[in-house]
């Protein structure tokens, strides 16, 4: 059964929440995700969701202008 809430280190997360995922190295910005569902594997909680990309993480023409803080699904 799909749960609508999950707690981790005293913080509760709900379906539809937007969260930042810490990057593998400190030179990158955190990944932005929207939680779609929770699951448990090997007694560990996981979530799956939509990932959003910043303009510098996509391919576009060099003259293309973006809105401040614009992200793409």
N, C-alpha and C positions, 0 to 999 in steps of 0.2 A: 504494500500500500504506500502511496505517495504521501509524504509528510509535508505540511505547509510551513513548518518552522524548524530551525536547528540552532542549537546553542554551542558556542565554542569560546572557551576562556572568558566566560561571563557575559559574552555578547550574543544577542539573539539575532538571527537572520531569517527573513521571510521570503517566500516566493515573490518575485518582482522587485526585490531590493537591488539597487546598484551598488557594487562593491569595487574597491581597488585591490588588485592582486600585486604583491611585492614583486619587482623584477628580479631576474636571476643575478644581475650585476647592478651596481649603484649608478652607472652612467645612463641607464634608461629610466623612463617614467613608468609609474605603475600601470598595469593593464586595467581597463575598465570593463566590468562584466555585469550583466543582468541575470540574476538567478532564475532558472526555469524549473529545476527540480533537484531534490536531494536524494542521495542514495547511500547505502552503507555496504562497504566491501571489506572483508577481513577485519571486522570490528573497528573500522575507521569510517568517519563521515566524509562524504564528498558532495560537491554540487556541480551541476552542469548548467551552462547558460550561454547567452549571446555575448560575443566579444566585440568591443568597439575599438576602432583604430583611429589614430590621430593622422592628420594630413602628412606628416613626415614619415609615417609608416606605410604609405600607399604610393602607387605610381601615378603621376599626373604631369601635365605640361608645366615647365618652369614659370610660365607667366600666369598660371592660375592663382587667383586670390581666394583666401578662405576667411570665414568669420572667426573671430577670436573664440577659442575653446571649441571649435567645430570638431565633431567626431563622426565616423562612418560605421554603419552596421556591417 
